[in-house]
Amino acid sequence: MASFVSVPFLLITLLYARSAQCFHTIPTFHHTPSSSATTQLSAVSPPLPLAPIKSITGTVTLPGSKSLSNRILLLASLSEGTTRVKNLLDSDDVTYMLGALDTLGVPVTRVSNTEVIVKGVSGPLPIPGADSGSSDEAVRLDLGNAGTAMRPLCAALAFSKGIGESGLILDGIQRMRERPISDLIDGLVQLNADAKLTGEGDEGCPPVIIKNATGETGGKASISGKMSSQFLSALLMAAPLASKPVEISISDELISAPYVSLTIGLMKRFGVKVEIEGDMEGRPTFKIQPGTYKSPKDILVEGDASSASYFLAGAAITGGKVKVIGCGSASVQGDVAFADCLSSMGATVEWGEDDITVSREPGTKLKGGVFDCLKIPDAAMTLAVVAMFAEGKTEIRNVYSWRLKETERMKAIVSECTSLGAFVEEYSDYCVIHPPPEGFVDGVEVETYDDHRMAMAFSLAACGGVNVVIKDPKCTGKTFPDYFEVLEKVTVR
C-alpha cells in the first residue's frame, strides 16, 4: 500500500516503485446487530476476485435510497396514522434504525424485506419503561455505523419525555465513536434539550446521553453547516416535537444542500411545513412550528441515486450502455447530478422521469476536468475512479466531508488509487487525480476499510483490463447487499 509525504494542507503520494509495478496516475431485516457498542458488525468477509471487465451493459432496478429510507421510517414513527413504506432499502443501516424503533416500542410490521407498515405514535418517541416507572436504568441503542440513524434519532429523542434519571444512550461501533456529532449536540442544547457526549468516544463524537429537558424546548439555534448536512436535517425533523417554535440558522455555509431539501420535502409530505429565509446556497434560516406529523398512508422509497453511479460510470468507462430505473429527472436526490459529470467528461446521458441511461460513442474518449462535488460527496467517490480512465487530470473539489464518513475517505481513495498505479495530489478538501500512462496495476487487492462505497466504486477498476481483488466485499451490506451479484448480471467479459 502507498505511503504519503505530508506537507501543510498538501499531501502528495510520490511512490512510483517499478518493483511494486506502480505507475503514474491516479444483511436482511432479520439481522441482529451486536449488543456490544464497540463490536464490529460482523467478521471480515473473504476477498472477492474480479476478472477484467470488457463492458458493463444492461438495465438495473435500483434498491431504495438509504437517506430516504431512514428519514421516512422516523417520520412515519412520529406521525399520526399508519404508513405503508414500499421499496425500503434492505441493508444494515436500515436494520439498525428498525432495531432502534423496536427497542423504543414503535409498532413496525415487516411485510417483506423491502416493505413495512409503521403505526405512528402521534408525537415524541416512546421511552421503554416510562409508563411503569422502571426507566431508572439507562436505555441503550446500538446504531452500528449508521449515521442516518444516529443523528436523527438523537435529535428526536432529545425532545421526548419519560427518560429516566440514568438517561438514554446512543452508541455504535468504534468508527461511530470517531465520527463528529458535536455540532448537532450544540444545536440541541441551544434548543434547551438535555443532550451530552459521554466522553467515551473521540472528542466531539458519540456515545450521546440524553435526559429529560428541564423546561420548554424550542427557540433559536445557530449551527455550523460545514461538517455534515445530516445535523441540520436531524434538527429539522425533530423540531415539530419541541414545545415552542424553532428557528435554526446556519452560522457559516451549508454543504450537501440537496439532502436538506430532500428532508424538507419529506416533512411536507408528512404534513409539516418548513419556512425558509435566505438562499439555500448561502446561510439560510429555517422556521418550524410545533405540530404533529400526518401519515401519507402509502409512500414509495425512490431508488438510490448514489448506487446508480457505479453502473452509470461503468457504462461511461467501457463504452457500454446502462439504464438505471428508480431515479431520474424527477428525483429528489442530489446525486443524480453525477450523470451531468459523466456528460461533461464525454458520455452520452439520456434522462427519463424515473430513469437514466448512459452510453459513450465509439471513438469518444472520456476527458478529465474540474468538478465541484459539494452537493454530491458520495457519488464523487465514483468520480474518483472514473478519473483514472479519463484523459488529463481530474480535480474533485469541496469534499472535506469525505474525512468524516464511514472511513476517512480522502485518505482511502488516495491510497487505493495509488495502489492501482495512480498519482494523486491530496489537499485538505480536494484531490487531483492523474490517469495512468502505462495502464492499471494487475492483481491489486483493494482495501475497503469497512466502507461500502469504497468496495463498490473500486470494483470498476476491473474495467481497466486487469484483475482486481476486493477485500471484505460484504461491507456493501450497509446500502447494497447484493451489489456484486447485480454487477455481474450487467458485466461482459
Sequence and secondary structure as in RCSB ss.txt:
>XXXX:A:sequence
MASFVSVPFLLITLLYARSAQCFHTIPTFHHTPSSSATTQLSAVSPPLPLAPIKSITGTVTLPGSKSLSNRILLL
ASLSEGTTRVKNLLDSDDVTYMLGALDTLGVPVTRVSNTEVIVKGVSGPLPIPGADSGSSDEAVRLDLGNAGTAM
RPLCAALAFSKGIGESGLILDGIQRMRERPISDLIDGLVQLNADAKLTGEGDEGCPPVIIKNATGETGGKASISG
KMSSQFLSALLMAAPLASKPVEISISDELISAPYVSLTIGLMKRFGVKVEIEGDMEGRPTFKIQPGTYKSPKDIL
VEGDASSASYFLAGAAITGGKVKVIGCGSASVQGDVAFADCLSSMGATVEWGEDDITVSREPGTKLKGGVFDCLK
IPDAAMTLAVVAMFAEGKTEIRNVYSWRLKETERMKAIVSECTSLGAFVEEYSDYCVIHPPPEGFVDGVEVETYD
DHRMAMAFSLAACGGVNVVIKDPKCTGKTFPDYFEVLEKVTVR
>XXXX:A:secstr
    EEETTEEE     GGGT  S    TT    SSTTS SS     EEE   SEE EEEE  B HHHHHHHHHH
HHHSBSEEEEES   SHHHHHHHHHHHHHT  EEEEETTEEEEE  SSS   TTTTTT TTS EEEE TT HHHH
HHHHHHHHT S   TT EEEE STTGGGS  HHHHHHHHHTT EEEE SSSSTT S EEEE  SS   EEEEE  
SS HHHHHHHHHHGGGSSS EEEEESS  SSHHHHHHHHHHHHHTT   EEES TTS  EEEE     B  SEEE
  B HHHHHHHHHHHHHHT EEEEES STT   GGGGHHHHHHHHT EEEE SSEEEEE  TT   B  EEE TT
 HHHHHHHHHHHTTSBS EEEES GGGGGSSS HHHHHHHHHHHTT EEEEESS EEEE  SS   TTEEE  TT
 HHHHHHHGGGGGGSS EEESSGGGGGGT TTHHHHHHHTEE 
